């Protein structure tokens, strides 16, 4: 997966290369049936700034406002938007000062602070040994309340149980918001 995306008009040469790539996996006798296929590449605009920290199933204000009551924490349940919601068909703008992510496997233990500029994470979870700020990075010392031997042992256990996950190869970014 590439970390670089170009926003704007598409390159017609790129579309042609994409078509050739798709045709290269087709049997030679089937090529004639694919010769008139067209490739459509959509361009994405940036989402508005207020979507920078938007979590679709948790920040769906329209659905939360429809609730008859929020006394029992109903607003914290997942209220996912419709799949055809046009507001979600955009690129989330990166935080100011965004840096290229730290490569795997180091990214399992730390991330750039400027990519997740929320000091409240340390305030809320720092005492549980989940996260700490060290200058320009957040570090995940491991452990916390659920993983007393460290999250790395938990991730290693998952890798052994389900090797197809191939952390760092197929799984690029995982954010647990639950």
C-alpha positions as CSV (number, residue, x, y, z in Angstrom):
1,X,0.0,0.0,0.0
2,X,1.3,3.4,-0.8
3,X,1.5,6.3,1.7
4,X,1.4,8.8,-1.1
5,X,-1.9,10.0,-2.6
6,X,-2.4,12.6,-5.3
7,X,-5.6,14.6,-5.0
8,X,-6.8,16.2,-8.1
9,X,-7.1,15.2,-11.8
10,X,-6.2,11.7,-12.6
11,X,-3.4,10.7,-15.0
12,X,-4.7,9.1,-18.1
13,X,-1.4,7.1,-18.4
14,X,-2.1,5.7,-15.0
15,X,-5.6,4.6,-16.0
16,X,-4.1,2.8,-19.0
17,X,-1.5,1.1,-16.8
18,X,-4.3,0.0,-14.5
19,X,-6.2,-1.5,-17.4
20,X,-3.1,-3.3,-18.7
21,X,-2.5,-4.7,-15.2
22,X,-6.1,-6.0,-15.0
23,X,-5.8,-7.5,-18.4
24,X,-2.5,-9.3,-17.6
25,X,-4.3,-11.5,-15.1
26,X,-6.9,-12.6,-17.7
27,X,-6.4,-15.7,-19.9
28,X,-5.3,-14.9,-23.4
29,X,-8.4,-16.3,-25.0
30,X,-10.6,-14.0,-22.9
31,X,-8.8,-10.8,-23.8
32,X,-11.2,-9.9,-26.7
33,X,-14.1,-9.7,-24.3
34,X,-12.2,-7.2,-22.1
35,X,-10.8,-5.0,-24.8
36,X,-13.6,-2.4,-24.6
37,X,-13.7,-2.2,-20.8
38,X,-13.2,1.2,-19.3
39,X,-11.6,2.2,-16.0
40,X,-13.1,5.1,-14.1
41,X,-10.9,6.7,-11.5
42,X,-12.6,9.0,-9.1
43,X,-10.9,11.9,-7.5
44,X,-11.5,12.7,-3.8
45,X,-11.7,16.1,-2.3
46,X,-10.6,16.8,1.3
47,X,-13.3,16.6,4.0
48,X,-14.0,19.8,5.9
49,X,-11.8,20.6,9.0
50,X,-14.5,19.5,11.4
51,X,-14.1,15.9,10.1
52,X,-10.4,15.8,11.3
53,X,-11.3,13.8,14.4
54,X,-14.7,12.5,13.3
55,X,-15.5,8.8,14.1
56,X,-18.4,7.9,11.9
57,X,-20.2,5.4,14.2
58,X,-19.6,7.4,17.4
59,X,-20.0,11.0,16.2
60,X,-23.1,10.6,14.1
61,X,-25.0,13.6,15.7
62,X,-28.0,13.2,13.4
63,X,-28.7,9.7,14.7
64,X,-27.9,10.6,18.3
65,X,-30.3,13.5,18.2
66,X,-33.1,11.1,17.2
67,X,-32.7,9.2,20.4
68,X,-35.6,9.6,22.8
69,X,-33.2,9.4,25.8
70,X,-29.5,9.3,26.5
71,X,-29.8,8.8,30.3
72,X,-28.4,5.2,30.1
73,X,-25.4,6.1,27.8
74,X,-27.2,5.4,24.5
75,X,-25.2,8.2,22.9
76,X,-22.1,6.1,23.4
77,X,-23.5,3.1,21.5
78,X,-22.5,2.8,17.8
79,X,-24.8,4.8,15.5
80,X,-23.2,4.3,12.1
81,X,-24.2,6.6,9.2
82,X,-25.7,5.2,6.0
83,X,-23.2,3.8,3.5
84,X,-24.4,6.3,0.9
85,X,-23.7,9.3,3.2
86,X,-22.0,11.7,0.8
87,X,-20.2,13.5,3.6
88,X,-18.0,10.4,4.1
89,X,-16.8,10.3,0.5
90,X,-13.7,12.4,1.1
91,X,-10.1,12.3,2.4
92,X,-9.7,13.2,6.0
93,X,-7.3,16.1,6.2
94,X,-4.1,15.3,8.1
95,X,-3.3,17.1,11.3
96,X,-1.1,20.2,11.0
97,X,2.6,19.1,11.0
98,X,1.7,15.5,10.0
99,X,4.7,13.3,9.6
100,X,5.1,10.0,7.6
101,X,4.2,7.3,10.1
102,X,6.9,5.4,11.9
103,X,7.5,2.1,10.1
104,X,6.4,-1.2,11.4
105,X,7.3,-2.8,13.8
106,X,8.5,0.3,15.7
107,X,5.1,1.9,15.1
108,X,3.6,-0.8,17.4
109,X,5.4,0.9,20.3
110,X,5.3,4.6,19.4
111,X,3.7,7.1,17.0
112,X,4.4,10.8,16.2
113,X,2.6,13.1,18.6
114,X,1.9,15.6,15.7
115,X,-0.1,12.8,13.9
116,X,-2.3,12.4,17.0
117,X,-2.1,15.7,18.7
118,X,-4.3,15.0,21.8
119,X,-2.5,15.3,25.1
120,X,-5.7,14.2,26.8
121,X,-4.9,10.7,25.9
122,X,-2.0,10.8,28.3
123,X,-4.1,12.5,31.0
124,X,-6.8,9.9,30.8
125,X,-4.8,6.7,30.2
126,X,-1.2,7.6,31.3
127,X,-1.7,6.4,34.9
128,X,-2.8,3.0,33.5
129,X,0.6,2.5,31.8
130,X,-1.1,2.6,28.3
131,X,0.5,5.7,26.9
132,X,3.0,8.4,27.7
133,X,4.4,11.4,25.8
134,X,8.1,11.5,25.3
135,X,9.0,14.8,23.5
136,X,7.6,14.4,19.9
137,X,6.3,10.8,20.2
138,X,3.6,8.9,22.1
139,X,5.0,5.7,23.6
140,X,2.9,2.7,24.4
141,X,4.8,1.1,27.3
142,X,2.4,-1.9,27.3
143,X,0.4,-3.5,30.0
144,X,-2.2,-1.2,31.3
145,X,-5.2,-2.7,33.0
146,X,-5.8,-5.5,30.4
147,X,-2.3,-6.5,29.3
148,X,-0.3,-6.8,32.5
149,X,2.6,-8.4,30.5
150,X,2.4,-5.8,27.7
151,X,0.3,-5.4,24.6
152,X,3.2,-6.8,22.5
153,X,2.6,-10.3,24.0
154,X,-1.1,-9.9,23.2
155,X,-0.3,-9.0,19.6
156,X,2.2,-11.8,19.3
157,X,-0.5,-14.2,20.6
158,X,-2.9,-12.9,17.9
159,X,-0.2,-13.4,15.3
160,X,0.3,-17.0,16.4
161,X,-3.4,-17.7,16.4
162,X,-4.2,-16.0,13.1
163,X,-0.9,-15.8,11.1
164,X,-2.8,-14.5,8.0
165,X,-3.0,-11.2,9.7
166,X,0.7,-10.7,9.0
167,X,1.0,-7.5,11.1
168,X,3.0,-4.9,9.1
169,X,2.3,-6.6,5.8
170,X,-1.5,-6.7,5.4
171,X,-2.6,-4.8,8.4
172,X,-1.4,-1.2,8.2
173,X,-3.2,0.8,10.8
174,X,-5.5,-0.3,13.6
175,X,-7.2,2.1,15.9
176,X,-9.3,0.7,18.7
177,X,-11.9,3.2,19.7
178,X,-14.2,0.9,21.6
